[in-house]
């Protein structure tokens, strides 16, 4: 029988980490979950404290590894892989919540010996009645439809541990890089839409562009270094799917147009970062509005989100009921590695990084944030950029590469 190790890489996830770990502990699987290893990358909030005091002390399957310095998610994944002992490893993002049965659905894929990697279906819990919530649902719905034809895996993935021992620390798109490595060994990828994982999309234009430009720059870097392009890089396929599902309702047409402009603009910025600024943002600036307590977020809207809150409430209740028993039966243990930083030797990145922005540079004023949330103001500001965005997006695959590679 195969065993499963779950890895969670976190940076300042105090609002979500308890719900995430409770949900992972509640997963019922045929393949036993041997251990859950959390790699904390120099967290400055209460993430480590919550993990140590509420989980490590009372559950022998949970371990905490602390990095003294934030070195990028790929570095944290390498530390996880160094200590993981399960036959199948699952990577779960720290700002997500898996649905009931998601880990079982995901690991069932490996009953087929041809499958080397599997990924679940990310579903945003943003309110679709806001412009940014609509955009988040549009992006992930496109991701879902593309993945049904050509697997594109992210947010919660699993793979055979013996196939991957480490990944380059200079990648900003870790799941896609693992796809390339698995695929290069002759194994197949499998998208598992029944393995749902809930996430939270950006709530401001600033955070959306910050996230999308980083991902696109990472995909260009992956294509340059490994000759591998994720299926979501196919712009023609994306545009075809957008128009195929477009309903002729005024608000949806306007919002779809705005979301499309934002995505193409983010890709243009990613091309600019890679080709002009020579940046590969593998230690990225956090999109703050993607973080938060998913349970609290779901209280404000949407019948579709109610099951998430109900499951989290159930998981929390189960944990409270079993806490006393676990405490009496299990001796408190220290973190798996009390203090460590990545020291794994990897080939240096070919593109230099840039210093992280200061907090004052990242923070938007309340007035500016409200302005960015207003769809009409967003579209008015973006309309003059349409020719630049369309031309620039083409340049990212053509002239950008010709003149600046």
Sine and cosine of phi, psi and omega as CSV:
sin_phi,cos_phi,sin_psi,cos_psi,sin_omega,cos_omega
0.00,0.00,0.72,-0.70,0.02,-1.00
-0.97,0.23,0.43,-0.90,0.08,-1.00
-0.89,-0.45,0.34,-0.94,-0.09,-1.00
-0.85,-0.53,0.73,-0.69,0.16,-0.99
-0.90,-0.44,0.75,-0.66,0.03,-1.00
-0.96,-0.27,0.74,-0.67,0.05,-1.00
-0.91,-0.42,0.72,-0.69,0.03,-1.00
-0.81,-0.58,0.90,-0.44,0.04,-1.00
-0.99,-0.13,0.81,-0.58,-0.12,-0.99
-0.76,-0.65,0.51,-0.86,0.19,-0.98
-0.59,-0.81,0.94,-0.34,0.02,-1.00
0.80,0.60,0.89,0.46,-0.01,-1.00
-0.90,-0.43,0.61,0.80,-0.07,-1.00
-0.88,0.47,-0.44,0.90,-0.05,-1.00
-0.97,0.22,-0.40,0.92,-0.14,-0.99
-0.86,-0.51,-0.30,0.95,-0.20,-0.98
-0.89,0.46,-0.62,0.78,-0.02,-1.00
-0.91,0.42,-0.71,0.71,0.03,-1.00
-0.89,0.46,-0.64,0.77,0.01,-1.00
-0.89,0.45,-0.76,0.65,-0.03,-1.00
-0.91,0.40,-0.62,0.79,0.07,-1.00
-0.87,0.49,-0.66,0.75,-0.01,-1.00
-0.93,0.37,-0.61,0.79,0.04,-1.00
-0.92,0.40,-0.64,0.77,0.02,-1.00
-0.92,0.40,-0.41,0.91,-0.04,-1.00
-1.00,0.02,-0.11,0.99,-0.02,-1.00
-0.92,0.39,0.74,-0.67,0.06,-1.00
-0.98,-0.18,0.85,-0.53,-0.08,-1.00
-0.73,-0.68,0.53,-0.85,0.11,-0.99
-0.95,0.32,-0.72,0.69,0.10,-0.99
-0.98,0.17,0.86,-0.51,-0.09,-1.00
-0.90,0.44,0.67,-0.74,0.10,-0.99
-0.99,0.16,0.96,-0.29,-0.11,-0.99
-0.96,0.26,-0.63,0.77,-0.07,-1.00
-0.32,-0.95,0.42,-0.91,0.12,-0.99
-0.84,-0.55,0.91,-0.40,-0.05,-1.00
-0.95,-0.31,0.86,-0.51,0.04,-1.00
-0.98,-0.22,0.81,-0.58,0.09,-1.00
-0.96,-0.27,0.91,-0.42,-0.05,-1.00
-0.98,-0.20,0.87,-0.49,-0.08,-1.00
-1.00,-0.09,0.99,0.13,0.08,-1.00
0.79,0.61,0.77,0.64,0.01,-1.00
-0.90,0.43,0.65,-0.76,0.00,-1.00
-0.95,-0.32,0.06,1.00,0.05,-1.00
-0.95,-0.31,-0.49,-0.87,-0.08,-1.00
-0.99,-0.12,0.28,0.96,-0.02,-1.00
-0.83,0.55,-0.79,0.61,-0.04,-1.00
-0.88,0.48,-0.66,0.75,-0.02,-1.00
-0.89,0.46,-0.68,0.73,0.01,-1.00
-0.90,0.44,-0.70,0.72,-0.03,-1.00
-0.90,0.43,-0.72,0.69,-0.05,-1.00
-0.92,0.38,-0.74,0.67,-0.12,-0.99
-0.98,0.18,-0.53,0.85,-0.10,-1.00
-0.97,-0.22,-0.24,0.97,-0.10,-1.00
-0.76,-0.65,-0.82,0.57,-0.07,-1.00
-0.86,0.52,-0.63,0.77,-0.05,-1.00
-0.92,0.40,-0.48,0.88,-0.16,-0.99
-0.91,-0.41,-0.08,1.00,-0.02,-1.00
-0.70,-0.72,0.92,-0.40,-0.08,-1.00
-0.93,0.36,-0.17,0.99,0.00,-1.00
-1.00,0.04,-0.18,0.98,-0.06,-1.00
-0.97,-0.23,0.78,-0.62,0.02,-1.00
-0.81,-0.58,0.53,-0.84,0.03,-1.00
-0.87,-0.50,0.80,-0.60,0.10,-0.99
-0.91,-0.42,0.82,-0.57,-0.02,-1.00
-0.97,-0.24,0.78,-0.63,0.17,-0.99
-1.00,-0.05,0.75,-0.66,0.01,-1.00
-0.96,0.28,-0.31,0.95,-0.04,-1.00
-0.65,-0.76,0.65,-0.76,0.04,-1.00
-0.97,0.24,0.88,-0.47,-0.11,-0.99
-0.83,-0.56,0.23,0.97,-0.01,-1.00
0.98,-0.19,0.44,-0.90,-0.06,-1.00
-0.91,0.42,-0.61,0.80,-0.01,-1.00
-0.87,0.49,-0.62,0.79,0.05,-1.00
-0.89,0.45,-0.67,0.74,0.02,-1.00
-0.91,0.42,-0.62,0.79,0.04,-1.00
-0.89,0.45,-0.65,0.76,0.03,-1.00
-0.88,0.47,-0.63,0.78,0.05,-1.00
-0.91,0.42,-0.68,0.74,0.06,-1.00
-0.86,0.52,-0.74,0.67,-0.04,-1.00
-0.89,0.45,-0.51,0.86,0.01,-1.00
-0.90,0.44,-0.56,0.83,-0.10,-0.99
-0.96,-0.30,-0.19,0.98,0.01,-1.00
-0.92,0.39,0.66,-0.76,-0.03,-1.00
-0.85,-0.53,-0.08,1.00,0.00,-1.00
-0.95,0.30,0.39,-0.92,0.04,-1.00
-0.94,0.35,-0.57,0.82,0.04,-1.00
-0.88,-0.47,0.74,-0.67,0.03,-1.00
-0.93,-0.36,0.67,-0.74,0.03,-1.00
-0.91,-0.41,0.76,-0.64,0.09,-1.00
-0.96,-0.28,0.87,-0.50,-0.02,-1.00
-0.87,-0.49,0.80,-0.60,0.03,-1.00
-0.92,0.39,0.60,-0.80,-0.09,-1.00
-0.94,0.34,-0.23,0.97,-0.01,-1.00
-0.95,-0.31,0.51,0.86,0.00,-1.00
-0.79,-0.61,0.15,-0.99,0.11,-0.99
-0.68,-0.74,0.84,-0.54,0.04,-1.00
-0.98,0.21,0.61,-0.79,0.07,-1.00
-0.95,0.32,0.27,-0.96,0.02,-1.00
-0.86,0.51,0.78,-0.63,0.02,-1.00
0.99,0.13,0.05,1.00,-0.08,-1.00
-0.91,0.42,-0.66,0.75,-0.03,-1.00
-0.92,0.40,-0.62,0.78,0.04,-1.00
-0.90,0.45,-0.73,0.68,0.00,-1.00
-0.88,0.48,-0.62,0.78,-0.04,-1.00
-0.93,0.36,-0.73,0.68,-0.07,-1.00
-0.97,0.25,-0.34,0.94,0.07,-1.00
-0.88,0.48,-0.41,0.91,-0.03,-1.00
-0.87,0.50,-0.43,0.90,-0.09,-1.00
-0.99,0.10,0.09,1.00,0.18,-0.98
-0.92,0.39,-0.36,0.93,0.10,-1.00
-1.00,-0.02,0.90,-0.43,-0.08,-1.00
-0.91,0.42,-0.24,0.97,0.01,-1.00
-0.99,0.17,-0.28,0.96,-0.06,-1.00
-1.00,0.09,0.82,-0.57,0.04,-1.00
-0.97,-0.25,-0.39,0.92,-0.04,-1.00
-0.47,-0.88,0.60,-0.80,0.02,-1.00
-0.70,-0.72,0.44,-0.90,0.01,-1.00
-0.63,-0.78,0.52,-0.85,0.00,-1.00
-1.00,0.02,-0.07,-1.00,0.00,-1.00
-0.98,-0.21,0.93,-0.36,0.08,-1.00
-0.95,0.30,0.75,-0.67,0.04,-1.00
-0.80,-0.60,0.88,-0.47,-0.02,-1.00
-0.96,0.28,0.53,-0.85,0.02,-1.00
-0.97,-0.22,0.23,0.97,0.04,-1.00
-0.92,0.40,0.45,-0.89,0.02,-1.00
-0.96,0.29,0.91,-0.41,-0.04,-1.00
-0.94,0.33,-0.11,0.99,0.03,-1.00
-1.00,0.02,0.12,0.99,0.17,-0.99
-0.93,-0.37,0.38,-0.92,-0.05,-1.00
-0.88,0.48,-0.73,0.68,-0.03,-1.00
-0.94,0.33,-0.54,0.84,0.09,-1.00
-0.92,0.40,-0.67,0.74,0.08,-1.00
-0.86,0.51,-0.68,0.73,-0.01,-1.00
-0.89,0.45,-0.68,0.73,0.02,-1.00
-0.88,0.48,-0.70,0.72,0.01,-1.00
-0.92,0.39,-0.61,0.79,0.02,-1.00
-0.89,0.46,-0.72,0.69,-0.03,-1.00
-0.88,0.47,-0.74,0.68,-0.07,-1.00
-0.97,0.24,-0.43,0.90,0.10,-0.99
-0.94,0.35,-0.62,0.78,0.09,-1.00
-0.90,0.44,-0.67,0.74,0.06,-1.00
-0.83,0.56,-0.70,0.71,-0.01,-1.00
-0.88,0.47,-0.72,0.69,-0.08,-1.00
-0.94,0.34,-0.59,0.81,0.08,-1.00
-0.92,0.40,-0.69,0.73,-0.05,-1.00
-0.91,0.42,-0.47,0.88,0.04,-1.00
-0.89,0.46,-0.51,0.86,0.00,-1.00
-1.00,-0.10,-0.68,0.73,-0.02,-1.00
-0.69,-0.72,0.98,-0.21,-0.12,-0.99
-0.75,0.66,0.82,-0.57,0.14,-0.99
-0.81,-0.59,0.91,-0.40,-0.23,-0.97
-0.94,-0.34,0.64,-0.77,0.02,-1.00
-0.15,-0.99,0.24,-0.97,0.02,-1.00
0.96,0.28,-0.73,0.69,0.10,-1.00
-0.58,-0.81,0.94,-0.35,-0.04,-1.00
-0.76,-0.65,0.33,-0.95,0.05,-1.00
-0.65,-0.76,0.52,-0.85,0.05,-1.00
-0.43,-0.90,0.25,-0.97,0.01,-1.00
-0.96,0.28,0.82,-0.58,-0.11,-0.99
-0.87,0.49,-0.55,0.83,-0.07,-1.00
-0.96,0.29,-0.14,0.99,0.00,-1.00
-1.00,0.02,-0.44,0.90,-0.06,-1.00
-0.75,-0.66,0.88,-0.48,0.06,-1.00
-0.98,-0.20,-0.50,0.86,0.08,-1.00
-0.27,-0.96,0.30,-0.95,0.06,-1.00
-0.80,-0.59,0.36,-0.93,0.03,-1.00
-0.86,0.50,0.68,-0.73,-0.04,-1.00
-0.97,0.23,-0.12,0.99,-0.04,-1.00
-0.98,-0.17,0.43,0.90,0.08,-1.00
-0.98,-0.21,0.69,-0.73,0.04,-1.00
-1.00,-0.09,-0.05,1.00,-0.02,-1.00
-0.77,-0.64,0.97,0.24,-0.16,-0.99
-0.88,0.47,-0.70,0.72,-0.03,-1.00
-0.90,0.44,-0.66,0.76,0.01,-1.00
-0.91,0.42,-0.59,0.80,0.03,-1.00
-0.92,0.40,-0.63,0.77,0.05,-1.00
-0.91,0.42,-0.64,0.77,0.11,-0.99
-0.78,0.62,-0.76,0.65,-0.06,-1.00
-0.88,0.48,-0.67,0.74,-0.03,-1.00
-0.92,0.39,-0.67,0.74,0.02,-1.00
-0.92,0.40,-0.73,0.68,-0.01,-1.00
-0.88,0.48,-0.60,0.80,0.00,-1.00
-0.93,0.38,-0.30,0.96,0.03,-1.00
-1.00,-0.08,0.12,0.99,0.07,-1.00
1.00,0.01,0.09,1.00,0.02,-1.00
-1.00,-0.03,0.37,-0.93,-0.01,-1.00
-1.00,-0.09,0.41,-0.91,0.10,-0.99
-0.98,-0.19,0.53,-0.85,0.03,-1.00
-0.70,-0.71,0.80,-0.61,0.10,-0.99
-1.00,-0.02,0.78,-0.63,-0.06,-1.00
-0.89,-0.45,1.00,0.02,-0.08,-1.00
-0.90,0.43,-0.36,0.93,0.03,-1.00
-0.96,0.27,-0.32,0.95,0.02,-1.00
-1.00,0.05,0.99,0.13,-0.10,-0.99
-0.99,0.13,0.68,-0.73,0.10,-1.00
-0.76,-0.65,0.79,-0.61,-0.05,-1.00
-1.00,0.01,0.70,-0.72,0.08,-1.00
-0.71,-0.70,-0.04,-1.00,-0.03,-1.00
-0.78,-0.63,0.89,-0.46,0.00,-1.00
-0.98,0.19,0.23,-0.97,0.01,-1.00
-0.87,0.50,0.57,-0.82,0.00,-1.00
-0.95,-0.31,-0.04,1.00,0.06,-1.00
-0.76,-0.65,0.41,-0.91,0.04,-1.00
-0.88,0.48,-0.65,0.76,-0.01,-1.00
-0.85,0.53,-0.73,0.68,0.00,-1.00
-0.94,0.35,-0.58,0.81,0.03,-1.00
-0.88,0.48,-0.75,0.67,-0.01,-1.00
-0.92,0.39,-0.59,0.81,0.03,-1.00
-0.87,0.50,-0.67,0.74,-0.02,-1.00
-0.96,0.29,-0.73,0.68,-0.09,-1.00
-0.94,0.35,-0.60,0.80,0.00,-1.00
-0.93,0.36,-0.59,0.81,0.03,-1.00
-0.91,0.42,-0.70,0.72,-0.01,-1.00
-0.90,0.43,-0.68,0.73,-0.04,-1.00
-0.93,0.37,-0.64,0.77,0.07,-1.00
-0.87,0.48,-0.63,0.77,0.04,-1.00
-0.91,0.42,-0.60,0.80,0.03,-1.00
-0.93,0.36,-0.59,0.81,0.07,-1.00
-0.90,0.43,-0.69,0.73,0.02,-1.00
-0.87,0.50,-0.66,0.76,0.02,-1.00
-0.90,0.44,-0.69,0.72,0.00,-1.00
-0.90,0.44,-0.60,0.80,-0.01,-1.00
-0.94,0.33,-0.64,0.77,-0.11,-0.99
-1.00,0.03,-0.53,0.85,-0.07,-1.00
-0.88,-0.48,-0.10,0.99,-0.04,-1.00
0.92,0.39,0.44,0.90,-0.07,-1.00
-0.87,-0.50,0.77,-0.64,0.04,-1.00
-0.86,-0.51,0.87,-0.49,0.06,-1.00
-0.86,0.52,0.42,-0.91,-0.07,-1.00
-0.89,0.46,-0.38,0.92,0.01,-1.00
-0.96,0.27,-0.08,1.00,0.05,-1.00
-0.99,0.14,-0.13,0.99,-0.02,-1.00
-0.99,0.17,0.99,-0.12,-0.09,-1.00
-0.92,0.40,-0.61,0.79,-0.01,-1.00
-0.89,0.46,-0.65,0.76,0.02,-1.00
-0.90,0.44,-0.66,0.75,-0.01,-1.00
-0.89,0.46,-0.75,0.66,-0.01,-1.00
-0.88,0.47,-0.65,0.76,0.02,-1.00
-0.87,0.49,-0.70,0.71,-0.01,-1.00
-0.92,0.39,-0.62,0.79,0.02,-1.00
-0.86,0.50,-0.76,0.65,-0.04,-1.00
-0.95,0.31,-0.50,0.87,0.01,-1.00
-0.90,0.44,-0.63,0.78,-0.06,-1.00
-1.00,-0.09,-0.01,1.00,-0.08,-1.00
-0.93,0.36,0.82,-0.58,0.08,-1.00
-0.99,-0.11,0.64,-0.77,-0.10,-1.00
-0.99,0.10,0.89,0.45,0.13,-0.99
-0.92,-0.39,0.72,-0.70,-0.12,-0.99
-0.77,0.64,-0.75,0.66,-0.05,-1.00
-0.90,0.43,-0.67,0.74,-0.02,-1.00
-0.91,0.40,-0.62,0.78,0.01,-1.00
-0.89,0.45,-0.74,0.67,-0.02,-1.00
-0.90,0.44,-0.72,0.70,-0.03,-1.00
-0.93,0.36,-0.60,0.80,0.06,-1.00
-0.90,0.44,-0.67,0.74,0.05,-1.00
-0.87,0.50,-0.73,0.69,0.01,-1.00
-0.89,0.45,-0.68,0.73,0.01,-1.00
-0.90,0.44,-0.63,0.78,0.02,-1.00
-0.90,0.43,-0.67,0.74,0.05,-1.00
-0.88,0.47,-0.67,0.74,0.01,-1.00
-0.88,0.47,-0.69,0.72,-0.02,-1.00
-0.90,0.44,-0.73,0.68,0.00,-1.00
-0.91,0.41,-0.59,0.81,0.04,-1.00
-0.92,0.40,-0.64,0.77,0.06,-1.00
-0.88,0.47,-0.64,0.77,0.04,-1.00
-0.92,0.39,-0.62,0.78,0.06,-1.00
-0.88,0.47,-0.69,0.72,0.03,-1.00
-0.90,0.43,-0.62,0.79,0.05,-1.00
-0.90,0.44,-0.65,0.76,0.06,-1.00
-0.90,0.44,-0.66,0.75,0.03,-1.00
-0.89,0.46,-0.70,0.72,0.00,-1.00
-0.87,0.50,-0.68,0.74,-0.10,-1.00
-0.97,0.24,-0.78,0.62,-0.14,-0.99
-0.99,0.13,-0.60,0.80,-0.07,-1.00
-1.00,-0.06,-0.80,0.60,-0.05,-1.00
-0.99,0.12,-0.20,0.98,-0.01,-1.00
0.85,0.53,0.71,0.70,-0.01,-1.00
-0.94,-0.33,0.60,-0.80,0.14,-0.99
-0.73,-0.68,1.00,-0.03,-0.22,-0.97
-0.97,0.24,0.94,0.35,-0.03,-1.00
-0.98,0.19,-0.29,0.96,0.25,-0.97
-0.95,-0.33,0.99,-0.12,-0.22,-0.98
-0.99,-0.14,0.39,-0.92,0.11,-0.99
-0.96,0.30,0.74,-0.68,-0.12,-0.99
-0.96,0.29,0.71,-0.70,0.15,-0.99
-0.99,0.10,1.00,-0.09,-0.20,-0.98
-0.85,0.52,-0.55,0.84,-0.07,-1.00
-0.97,0.25,-0.08,1.00,0.09,-1.00
-1.00,0.06,-0.12,0.99,-0.01,-1.00
-0.99,-0.13,0.41,-0.91,0.07,-1.00
0.52,-0.86,0.06,-1.00,0.01,-1.00
-1.00,0.08,0.94,-0.33,-0.06,-1.00
-0.88,0.48,-0.57,0.82,0.02,-1.00
-0.88,0.47,-0.72,0.70,0.00,-1.00
-0.91,0.41,-0.61,0.79,-0.01,-1.00
-0.88,0.47,-0.63,0.77,-0.08,-1.00
-0.96,0.28,-0.25,0.97,-0.03,-1.00
-0.94,0.34,-0.40,0.92,-0.17,-0.99
-1.00,0.07,-0.18,0.98,-0.08,-1.00
-0.23,-0.97,0.12,-0.99,0.40,-0.92
0.91,0.41,0.94,-0.33,0.12,-0.99
-0.84,0.54,-0.51,0.86,-0.02,-1.00
-0.88,0.47,-0.43,0.90,-0.07,-1.00
-1.00,-0.04,-0.21,0.98,-0.08,-1.00
-0.85,0.53,-0.68,0.73,0.02,-1.00
-0.84,0.55,-0.54,0.84,0.02,-1.00
-0.89,0.45,-0.76,0.65,-0.01,-1.00
-0.89,0.45,-0.64,0.76,0.00,-1.00
-0.90,0.44,-0.67,0.74,0.01,-1.00
-0.90,0.43,-0.68,0.73,0.00,-1.00
-0.89,0.45,-0.66,0.75,0.03,-1.00
-0.88,0.48,-0.66,0.75,0.02,-1.00
-0.90,0.43,-0.71,0.71,0.00,-1.00
-0.87,0.50,-0.67,0.74,-0.02,-1.00
-0.90,0.43,-0.64,0.77,0.00,-1.00
-0.91,0.42,-0.69,0.72,0.02,-1.00
-0.87,0.49,-0.67,0.74,-0.03,-1.00
-0.91,0.42,-0.65,0.76,0.01,-1.00
-0.89,0.45,-0.63,0.78,-0.04,-1.00
-0.94,0.35,-0.47,0.88,-0.04,-1.00
-0.98,-0.18,-0.10,1.00,-0.09,-1.00
-0.87,0.48,-0.70,0.71,-0.04,-1.00
-0.89,0.45,-0.68,0.73,0.01,-1.00
-0.88,0.48,-0.72,0.69,-0.01,-1.00
-0.89,0.46,-0.64,0.77,-0.03,-1.00
-0.90,0.43,-0.59,0.81,-0.04,-1.00
-0.98,0.20,-0.42,0.91,-0.08,-1.00
-0.99,-0.12,-0.33,0.94,-0.12,-0.99
-0.88,-0.48,0.78,-0.62,0.05,-1.00
-0.96,0.27,0.67,-0.75,0.04,-1.00
-0.85,0.53,0.65,-0.76,0.01,-1.00
-0.82,-0.57,0.44,-0.90,0.05,-1.00
-0.97,0.22,0.16,-0.99,0.09,-1.00
-0.85,0.53,0.46,-0.89,-0.06,-1.00
-0.81,0.58,-0.74,0.67,0.16,-0.99
-0.76,-0.65,0.97,-0.26,-0.12,-0.99
-0.79,0.61,-0.72,0.69,0.01,-1.00
-0.58,-0.82,0.82,-0.58,0.06,-1.00
-0.40,-0.92,0.38,-0.92,0.16,-0.99
-0.73,-0.68,0.41,-0.91,-0.07,-1.00
-0.89,0.46,0.76,-0.65,0.04,-1.00
-0.75,-0.66,0.33,0.94,-0.01,-1.00
-0.97,0.25,0.75,-0.66,-0.05,-1.00
-0.98,0.20,0.87,-0.50,0.06,-1.00
-0.73,-0.69,0.33,-0.94,0.00,-1.00
-0.91,0.41,0.77,-0.64,-0.01,-1.00
-0.85,0.53,0.50,-0.87,0.02,-1.00
-0.91,0.42,0.51,-0.86,-0.02,-1.00
-1.00,0.09,-0.20,0.98,-0.02,-1.00
-0.84,-0.55,0.78,-0.62,-0.02,-1.00
-0.93,0.37,0.46,-0.89,0.06,-1.00
-1.00,-0.05,0.18,-0.98,0.05,-1.00
-0.90,-0.43,0.42,-0.91,0.00,-1.00
-0.87,0.49,0.55,-0.84,0.04,-1.00
-0.92,0.39,0.52,-0.85,0.04,-1.00
-0.93,0.38,0.49,-0.87,0.08,-1.00
-0.96,0.29,0.28,-0.96,-0.02,-1.00
-0.87,0.49,-0.64,0.77,-0.01,-1.00
-0.91,0.42,-0.51,0.86,0.03,-1.00
-0.96,0.27,-0.50,0.87,-0.06,-1.00
-0.99,0.11,-0.55,0.83,-0.12,-0.99
-0.96,0.29,0.72,-0.69,0.12,-0.99
-1.00,-0.10,0.53,-0.84,0.11,-0.99
-0.94,0.33,0.34,-0.94,0.01,-1.00
-0.86,0.51,-0.66,0.75,0.00,-1.00
-0.89,0.46,-0.69,0.72,-0.02,-1.00
-0.92,0.40,-0.64,0.77,-0.01,-1.00
-0.90,0.44,-0.66,0.76,0.04,-1.00
-0.90,0.45,-0.61,0.79,0.02,-1.00
-0.89,0.46,-0.67,0.74,-0.03,-1.00
-0.93,0.36,-0.43,0.90,0.01,-1.00
-0.98,0.19,-0.21,0.98,-0.04,-1.00
-1.00,0.10,0.94,-0.35,-0.08,-1.00
-0.84,0.54,-0.65,0.76,-0.05,-1.00
-0.90,0.44,-0.65,0.76,0.02,-1.00
-0.93,0.36,-0.58,0.82,0.05,-1.00
-0.87,0.49,-0.76,0.65,-0.07,-1.00
-0.92,0.38,-0.64,0.77,0.02,-1.00
-0.86,0.51,-0.64,0.77,-0.02,-1.00
-0.97,0.26,-0.46,0.89,-0.06,-1.00
-1.00,0.07,-0.45,0.89,-0.07,-1.00
-0.82,0.57,-0.70,0.72,0.03,-1.00
-0.89,0.46,-0.31,0.95,-0.05,-1.00
-1.00,0.02,-0.08,1.00,-0.10,-1.00
-0.80,0.60,-0.79,0.62,-0.01,-1.00
-0.87,0.49,-0.64,0.76,-0.02,-1.00
-0.91,0.42,-0.68,0.74,-0.03,-1.00
-0.90,0.43,-0.72,0.69,-0.03,-1.00
-0.89,0.45,-0.73,0.68,0.00,-1.00
-0.92,0.40,-0.71,0.71,-0.03,-1.00
-0.89,0.45,-0.60,0.80,0.01,-1.00
-0.91,0.41,-0.57,0.82,0.10,-0.99
-0.93,0.36,-0.62,0.79,0.00,-1.00
-0.88,0.47,-0.49,0.87,-0.04,-1.00
-0.86,0.51,-0.49,0.87,0.02,-1.00
-0.98,-0.21,-0.18,0.98,-0.07,-1.00
-0.84,-0.54,-1.00,0.05,-0.12,-0.99
-0.91,0.41,-0.59,0.81,0.05,-1.00
-0.81,0.58,-0.75,0.66,-0.04,-1.00
-0.93,0.37,-0.63,0.77,-0.03,-1.00
-0.90,0.44,-0.71,0.70,-0.12,-0.99
-1.00,-0.01,-0.44,0.90,-0.16,-0.99
-0.87,-0.49,0.00,1.00,0.03,-1.00
-0.96,0.29,0.00,0.00,0.00,0.00
